[in-house]
Amino acid sequence: MTSHAPGALDLDKLFAARLHAARVRPYLATALFALHTVESRRVPTMAVDQYWRCYVSPGFVDRTPVEELAGVWVHEVSHLLRDHHARSDRFARQQGLTGPAERLRMNIAADCEINDDVFGDGLVRPEGAVRPQSLQLPDGELMEDYLRQFRLGPLTQSLSWLDCGSGADGLEREWDLGPDGAHGLSAQEQDAVRFRVAQGITGRPGSASRGWRRWADEAFHPPQPWRELLGAAVRSAASGSGAGEDYTYGRPARRSAGVPGAVLPSLRRRPPRVSVVIDTSGSVSDAELGSALLEVAAISRAVGGRRDLVNVVPCDAAARIVHPLCRGEGIPLLGGGGTDLRSGFTKALRAQHKPDVIVVLTDGQTPWPATRPSCRTVVGLFPRQHAGGSWDEDDPDYVPDTPPDWARVVEIGSAPRS
């Protein structure tokens, strides 16, 4: 390796580390070589901006072994591939969060999402890398999930130095070259890189971690207009009168003052519980079942990202086990027989925690409950192209009942109507 001027960035060492990262994570090679390196003495280690520039401290490169630098390369490009800057901005707007302290918390949460399974198998974990276990958090969750589970405090005091740049938390830095600076990638170029990486992951089954496989699945299913409609329908149902409401004696009602000797409970709002009934009958394709799992993740985001409040009920002619939504890829969608989603409604309503909203994902070829359930219902309909909108090999003239009037219906996969 050639020598470099004292105090200058050792590009030979830095690029050797990038090459090592590409060799042990070949599906990330396109993204790693898309990053443009910028020497900077203002960054603690390495940092990225949202335009795919990587700012590098010369001193950090000098004192860090090549194998660890390779891990930092992968870590930083992971922020960009997973769109952490835009996700941080959305979360900040939704939760009304402002200030550098909250952005540090977002950086830590994004690091937890990446670092739980990105290292090993030839890639060395960099010194000081944040892991969920160090914050007493579970592995395998998303940045948004982690943000709801911790605050800055004793466990994070040692992380005040952490700065992966605006590409990790969305807050522009003084050293950023900005949208008009040299060597930035356009939005279209960034999407092309993400698509190539997702192709590499899905084309090499078993070689990528669970977190990367989940990311690649979602990268191949970009947001659609009807997905926003489905999310809006769920949010509307969950925010309606009576949904997510319960009485508590923890804060007595004001009217207790008018009833001497009695303490009356007050009505408080809690996050809504959602049960998702997925049609797993033979008339629903494997592709649609895969899409259904993506919709479940979208539904959890529609009610604030609380996956612990979402249950999934696979159902064909009979309802299966009620599955808590921890990770979408862990839910077995068993079935393949006939269709009667009435048993799915029954199973959902008899769960230990009664839902405030039932979401049904189906092709519509099913009998429906004769009476309105005790909670709101949203139906996501997979499209059917057969004459009359349906088909039954035993009865070509069969036309299934349309969803009942008490259900809010969203057509999944349909183009928006003008």
N, C-alpha and C positions, 0 to 999 in steps of 0.2 A: 504494500500500500504506500503511495507517495506521501511525502511530508507536506504539511500545510503551514502557512504563516502563523506565528503566535497570535492567539486571539481571534483568528479567522475561523469560519465554519468549516469543519472537516467533511467536505462533501463526499470524499471517497468512503469514509466510514459510514456516513449517513445512508448513502445509496447502497452500500454493501448490506446494511441492515434491511433496507427495503427489498432487495433481491431475496434475502433469506425469508422475509415475510411472505413474498409471493411464491416461493418454493414450497413452504409448508402450508400455505392457504391459497392454492392456485385459483380458486373461484373468486378471490378478492384481487387478483392481479390487475384487472382492468381499472378498478378503483384506485389501487395504490399508485399506479403509474399515471393516473389522471391528475393527481395532486401536484401543484406547483410549489416548490420550496422557496420560502422567503426568509433570509437571515434576519434575526431580531434579538436584541439584547434585553428587550422589555418583557419577554415571555419567560415564565419560570422554567418550562421544559419544552414541550411542543404544544402548539395550539392550531386550530383551524377556524376559518371564517366560512360563511355560507356559500361563498363563491369558489370553494375548493382550493384555497391557498393554505399551505401549511407553514406556519411561522415557527422557526426553530432557534433555540438558544445555543450558541457555539459552546459555551461552558458545559451545558448539559450533555451535548454530544461527546465532548472530550472525556467526561468522567463516567459515562455509561457504557457498559459492554455491548457489543454488536447484538448479541442475542436478546438483551432487554430492549434495545432500540427497536428491534423488529416487532416486539410486542406493543411498543408505543405507536409505531406506524399503524398497526392493525387497529388499535384502540381509537386513534384519532379519526381514521377513515370510517370507522363504524358509526361515529356520531353523524357523519354526513350521509352515509347510506341510509341510516334509520331516521333521517330528517328531524333530528332532535331540536334544532333551532326553531323550526316552524311549530313543532309540537309544544315546545316550551312557551312560545308566544301565545298559542291557543289556550294553554292551561292558565297562563297568567291573566289573560282577558276574562276567561270564564270564572276564575276564582278571585279576581280583583287584586292580584298580587303585584307589588311594585318594589323596586329597590334592589341593590346589589346582593343583599343577604338572601333574598328569595331566589335570585338567579344562581347563587352559589348552591342553594338547596337543589335547584333543578339540575345543575351540573353533577352533583353527587348522585341524585336519583338516576340520571342518564348513565353514569358510570356503573351503577349497580346493575342496570339492565344489560349492559355489555359484558361486564367482567365476571358474571356468574358462570359462564361456560365458554368464553372465547379463547381461553388459554389452555395449555397442555398440548399433547400430540405434536411436539416439536416447537411450540411457541412458548417462550418463557414469560411468566407473569412479571411485569415491571415492579421494581421496588416501590412500595407505597400505594399500589393499585387498590382502589376501594372495592370491597366485596360486600354483598348484602349481609353476610354473617357478622362482619365487624360492627354493623349497626343493629344487630339482633333482628334482621329481616330475613324472610324466606327467599330462596332462589327462584328463578324462573318467572318473575313478574316483569311488567312493563314500567317505564319511567313514571307514568301517571299513577300506577298503583303504589309505587314506593313513596311518591310525594304525599300521599294521604296517610302514610304510616310513620313518619318521623319529622321532627323539628330540629333545628340547630340547637346543640347543647353539648354536654360533656363528651358524648360519643363522637361528635364531629369537630371538636376543638382542634385536633391535629390536622384537619383538612382545610384550614383557612387559606393555605397557599394554593389550593387547587384552582387551576384555570385552563380549561381546554378550549377557550376562545368562544367567539360568538357563534361558531358552528355547532356548539354544544348546548348553549342556553339562550341564544337569540339576542343577547345584549351586546351591542357594538362596542369594540374596544378602540382605544386611541391609536393602536398600531394597525388597525384594519385599513387596507387599501380601498375598501368600499366597492360599490358596483361599477365605478368607472375606472378602477385601477387595472393594471396590466395583468394578463394571464388568468383572469377569472373565467369560470364556466357559466354559460347561459343556462337558463332553466331547462331548455330542451336538451342541451348537452348533459346536464346532470341526470335527467330522466333516462337518457340513452345509456349512461354508465350504470345506473341502478338496474335497468332491464338486462344488460349483459351479465351483471353479477348474479341476478336472480336466475337467469338461464343456466349459469354455471353451477349454481347450487342445486336446482331441480334436476339437472342433467347428470349429477353425481350422487345418486341416492346413497345415504349412509355416511358420506364423507363430511358433511357439515353438522354443526351442533344443532340442538333442538331450537335454540333461539334464532339461528340463521334460517333454518327451514321455515319457521313460522313467518319470519320477515319475508322470505321469498314468496311464500304462498300469497301474502297480502300484496306484495309488489306486483304480482300477476293479475290482481283483481283491483284495479284502481277504483276510486269512488265513482258512483254512478248517480244520476239525478234521482232515481227511484230509491236509492239507499238513504238519501236525505229525507225523502218523503216518509220512509219507514221509521227513521229515527224521530222525525217530527211527530208522527202519529203516536209512537210510544211515549215520548215526552209529554204530549198533550194528555194522553190517557192517565199517565202517572201523576200529573199535576192537577187533575180534576178534583172536585170536591169529594171528600171521603177517602181518596186514595192516599195511603201513607199517613193516615191520621190515627191517633190513639190517645187514650186518656192516661194521665199520670198524676199521682199525688205528690211527686217531687216538687211541683210548683202549684200550690192550691189556686183554684179559680178565684177571680176577683169577687164573684157573687157570693163567695163564702161569708163575706162580711155581713150580708143580709140574712144569713141563716145562723143565728147564734147557736153555739154548741156543735156545729157540724162543719166538716172539712170536705169541700167539693173538689173533685179533680178538674184539672184544666186540660183542654184539648191541645196536644202538641203534634207537630209535623215530624215525621221520621222519613228516612229514605225509602222509596217504594220497593216492594218485592215483585219480581217478575218471573213468571214461569213460561218457558218456551216449549211448545209442543211441536216436534218435528215429524212430519209425515215420512216414514221410512218404508212405505209400501212399494210393491213392485213397479208401480206406475211412475215413481220418482227416480230419476237417473242418479248415478254416482256423482256426476258433475253437479247436479242440483243439491245433493247432500253435502258435497264439499262447500258449495256456496252457502248452504244453510249454516254451517259452522262459522263462516265469516260473518254472516248476519248476526249470529249470537254475540260475537265480539262487538259488533257495531251497536247492538241493543244494550250491552253493558255500558258502553260509552254514553248512550242516550240517557241513561239514568245516573250519570255521574261517575261511571267507571267502577262502581261497587260490584265486583264480580261475585262477592260473597252473598249478594242479594238476588242473584240470578240462578234459577234451576232449569235444567233441560230434561224434557220427557220424550224420548224416542217412542214412536207409536205407529203401528200399522193397523191390524184388526184388534190388537190388544196393547195396552200401555206397558212400557218397560219400567226399569228402575229410574227413579228421579235422581239426576246427577247434579250436584252442585257445580257451578261454573268456576273451576280453578284455572284450567288451561283447556282451550277449545279442542286442541288436538288429542286430549285424553278421553274424550267422550265417545264411547262406542255407539254407532248408529246402526243397531241391529233391526232386522225386519225383512221385508221382501214379500210379504203376503198381501192379503186384501187390505182394505182401508175402512176404518171406523174410528174417527178421531174423538168420538164421544167418550171413549174410555180414557183418552188422554186428558180431556177436560176433567173427568172424575178424579183421575190420579193427581192432577195438579191441585185441585181444590181440596183434596184430602191430605196434602203434604203437611208436614209438621208445622211449617209456617205458611199460613194461607197467603196466596199472592194478591197483590193489588191490581195487577194487570196480567192477562194471559195473551201471549203472542203465539199465533199458529202459523207455521211455514208449511205450505201444502200446495198440491196441484188442484185442489178443490173437489176431487172425486171421492167424496166422503159424505155420509150422513152427518147432520149437525144436531147439537142438543135442541130439544123441543122448547126449552125455556131459557131465558137469559141467565147466564151465570151470575153469581153474586159479585163479580168484579168486571172491570172493563176488558174488552177483547179487541185485539188488533190482528188482522189476517194478512199475511204476505202470500200472494198467489203466484206460483210459478206459471209461466205462459204455456198454453197448449195450442197447437196449430191445426188440430183435426177439425173436420167439418162439424159445425155445431158447437165447437169449443171443447169437445170431449169424445172419448171413444172407449168402448168396452168390447173385448174380443168375444165375450159370451152374448152380448146384447148390443149390436151396432146402433140401435135406436136409443140406447140409454143416455139420458141427459141428467147429470148430477144436479142437486139443488145448489143454487147460488148461496154464498154466505149470507147468513141472516142479517136483517136490518140493524140489529143491535151491535154488529161488529164493524169496526173501521177497516176498510179493505185497501191494500196497496198492491198494485200489480208489480211483481218483481221481474226486472229485466225489460220492462216496456219502456219505450221512448216517451218523453214528456209530451203531453198533449198541448197543441197550440191554442 
